[in-house]
Amino acid sequence: MGKQIRVLVTGAGGFIGHHLVNRLRDEGHWVRGVDLKIPEYESTRANEFEMLDLRKYDSCLLATRGQIDHVYNLAADMGGIGYISASLAEIAKNNILINTHMLEAARLNCITRFLFSSSACVYAGYKQRNADITPLREEDAYPADPEAGYGWEKLFTEELCRYYQRDYRLDTRIIRFHNVYGPLGTYEGGKEKAPAAISRKVALARDGDEIEVWGDGKQTRSFMYIEDCIEGLVRLMASTYHEPLNLGLSTMTSVDGLVDSVMAIAGKRLVKRYDLTKPQGVRGRNSDNSRLSQVLGWEPWVSLEAGLEVTYRWIERELRNADRVRVPSTSQAA
């Protein structure tokens, strides 16, 4: 174990932030977690956990006080495609306030290193019109045409990190997440991502039932398991790389393929009912990990099938404990 580092994780009450706090504590670091909410499914292991609204500048100054070395800025107003398509002004406003205030507070409180969590939503829409997409390289974010609201504010903050690096010598990192999933993540309520939403629908359905699928099922994505996400975050923070970097599984699947994988895990045969009126996002998106592999000497490796097995079992168990799964799946013994 190396030298203990004092770390601030914003968004520590959320899915990725909670897992990151656990990893950093396992490595022996001192961690302050900050969020508007506490973790939903487990108690936090942070040395300190503070409920702060990081849209407010004074809260950001408070969060970064006390000789913090590293900041993982994961705090964000975000969710699945349905949510980010419907709340453009609110999301853009909230996240620009969080990120701008956090960067300035980090500068004033002499933070050593600052990591910003960006998103694959920054990528140009005109490069994502086909399901059989060429994997996106980091430079494919320009000429700019990101997703409305969420994508634009992420791209703007990437530039702001560059400016703080250049003008103030704040040592920044920028990571672009590609669809992170896993246990302890939101699985209902409107902010859940596709793997969790599909897992919930399949778990609640009885064998032979019909389930709703947003779109025609042919849209494609890559999905990264949470353990790979955390490994990539820790490796990037330890590196000397300052430019935006993809973090995602390079294996692409269709929404139909995602549904089929979850049904196979559950041991159920269900009928898909496609709803073309629901938000679908871009037609295809996949991560080119060439630069990630070069910079970090590593790339995500957990297969979708292996990650979904753990994720589905956890969601099914949560629903069963809430007495919402009336008929157990045939393979429930896992």
N, C-alpha and C positions, 0 to 999 in steps of 0.2 A: 504494500500500500504506500502511495506517495504522500506528499504533504497534504494536510487537511486544508480544504478550501472553503471559504464562506460563500455560500451560493444563495441567490434569490431566484425562486421560480414563481413567475406570475402565471395566473391561470391554474394554480395548484389544486383548486377544487374540481377541475375538469379532468377529462379522460387521460390525455397525454401527460398533463402536468402531474397528476397523482402518481402515475407509473414512473415518471422521471424522479420525483421526490424519493420514491422507494429505492430506485437504482443508486441515486447519489448518497443516500443514507447507508446503503449496503457497502458503498465504497469508503465510508468513514468520514464523509464531509458534513459540515454544519450547514443546515438548510433552513431558510425562511420561506414559507409558502404564503402567497397572497392571492385572494380571490374575493368575489362577491358572495361566494357560497362555499360551504364545506364539501368535501368529497361525498358523493351520494351513497356509495356502496361499502366503503371501508373507512375506518378512522385514519386520519393523516399521521404519518410518521415524521413530519417536519419538526425540527427543534422548536420553531416558532411558527404559528399560523395566525395570520391577521386578516380580518375582513375589511377590505379597503376598496373603494371605488376608484379605479385607476384612470377613469375619465377626468378626474380632478387632479390638477397639478400638485397640490399640497399632499395628496395621498401618495403620489409617485415619489416625492421627496422623502416621505416617511418610509416608504417601502425600501428605498435604496440606502437608508441611513446605516451607520455602524460598521464601516469598513468592509462592505461586501466586495468580494473579488469578482465573481462572475454573475451575470444576469442571463437567465433563459426567459425571454419575453414571449410567453405562450398565451397570455391573456388576449381574448378576442371574442367579439360577438359573432357567432357563426353557427352553422348547422348544415343539414342536408340541402339538396337542390331545391326542395320546396320552400324552405325558409329563406335561403339567400336570394331566391328569385322574387320573393314577395316583399322584402324589407330593405330595399336598396338604400334609401336615405339614412335610415336608422343604423344599419350596419356600417356604412361608410363613415358617418359622423362619429359613432362610438369608437370605432377602431382607429381612426385618424387621431382622435383625442388621446386614446390610450398610448399609441405608439409615439406620437410627438412628445407628449409629456414624459414618457419613460426614457426616451433618448436624452432629453434635456436634463432630467433628474440624474441619470447615470453619469452624464458629463460633469455636472456640478458636484456630485458626491464621489467623483474620482474612481468610478468602476473600472476595473482592469480590462474586462472583456464582456461584450454584449452580443447575445445571439437573438436574432429576429426570426420568428416562425412565419414564413411566407407560404405560398400555396401554388399548386399547379394551375389554379384559376387565373394566374397572371398570363398564361400563354395565349397567343393570338388565335382568335376564333376562326380566322380564315385558314388556319393550318389544321383544324380539327373538324372538318366537315364530313369526313368519311370514317366509317367504322373500322376499316382496315388502314389504320393511321401509321405513318412513319413515326417511330418514337421521337419525342420532343427533346431537343437539345436546349441547353440553357439560353443560347442566343436566339431561340425561336420566340422569345417574348417580344421581340422587336422586328419590324415596326409594330407599335403597340395596338392591340385590339383585345384587351382582357375581358373577362366576364364583368358585366355591369355591377357597380357597387363594390362587392367584396373583392373582385379581381383588381379593380382600379386602385382601391386603397392599399392593397398589398403591394402592387407595383410602385406606387408612390413612395411607400415606406422603404422599399428596397433602395430607391434613389436617395432617400433621406439618410439611410444608413451609410451610403457611399459618401454623402456630403459630410457627415459627422466624422467619418474615418479620415477624409481629406483635410477638412478645415480644423478639426479639434483633436485629431489623433486618437479618437475613441476606437478601440480595437473591436470591430464589428464582425459578425458572422451572419450569413443569410441562408436559410434552408427552405426549399420548396417541397412541401409535403404532397404526396400523391395518395389520397384515400386511405387513411389509417383506420384500422378496425381491431377489435379484440375484446376480451372480457373487461368488465367495469366501465364500459362505454354506454352512452345513452341509447336506448333501443325503442323508445316511443315518445310521443309528445310533439313531434314535428321537427325536431332538430337532429334526429338520428340519421346516420349514413346508410347506404344501400345494404351492406352486409348485415347490419343489425336489424334494419326494417324487414328484410326478407326472412331472417332467422325468427323474428317475432311472429310474422304471419304464418310461417310454416309450423312453428311450435303450437300456435293456437288452433290450427286447422286439424280436422280429423281426416283420416285416410280417405281419399276420394273427393274431398271438398274442393272448392274453387278458391283461388287466391288472386288478388289484384296485383298486376305488374305495371309499373309506370312506363309508358312508351311501348314500343313494339318488341322489346327484348333484344334487339340487334345492336343497340348502342354498346360501345366497348370502353373498358377502363382497366387499370391495374390497381390492385388492392394490397396494401402493405400491413403486415401483422405488427402489433404494438411493440413487441420485443425488438424487432428490427428497427423500428422508428427510434426507440430509446437508444439503441446502440449507435445509430447514425448521429443522433444529437450529441452524445458524449464524445464520439470521435471527432466530429467537426469542431466542437468547442476546444478540444485539445490540439487542433491543427493550427496552421498559420494562414489558412485560406480565407480570403475576404469577399470573394465574388459569390453571386447566387449559385446554389448547388442543388440539383435534384436529389430527392430522397424518396424512392418508391421501388416497388418490385417491378422488374422489367417484363414479367409475364402478363400478357393482356388476356382478358376474358370478356365475353358478352354478358349482358344482364341475364339472358336466358341461361347461359352457362353457370352463372352465379346461383340462380334459382335451382337449377338441376343439381348442383353440388350440395346445396343445403337439404334438398329433398332426399338425396341419397344418404346423407348423414342421419336424417331423421327416420329413414326407413318408410317414407310415405310417398304415395303417388297422388299428385294433386293436379288439378286443371288450372292452367294459367289464363286469366282474363286480362287482356291488354287494355290499358286506358291511355289513349293518345291525347287526351285533354290535359294530362298532368305534366308538370315540368320534367324535361329530360336532360337539360344541359347540352353540352357539345356532343357531336355524334361519336367521336372517338378520341381517346386520350391515353397515352402510354409514356413511360419514363425511359429516356435514354440515360443509362448509368455509366457511360464511358468516362465522363469526367469524375464522377463520384468514385469509381474504382481507382482511377489514377490518383486522385487527391488523398483518399482515405485508405487505399489498399484493401478495400472491402466493399461489399454491396449487399443489400437485403437478400435473404435466401430462403426464408420460411415459406413453403408452398401455400397457395390459397386453400387447398384441401386440408392441410394440417392446421392452419390457423382457424379456418371455419369450424373444424371439429371442436376445438376448445371454446370458441365463441358461441356456437350454437348450444353446446351443452350448458354453458353458463346462463344464457338467456332462457333456455327451457327450464332450468332449475329455478331461476328467479320467478318465472311465471307459475311454476308448479307450487312453489312456496307461498305464492299469493293466492293459491287455489283458483287459478285461471286456466290451467291445463287440466281438463276433466278426464281425458282419455290418454294415458301415457303412450309415448311412441314405442314401437316394437323393439327398438334398440336402446331403451332407456337405461339399461344396466350399467352404462359407462360411468 
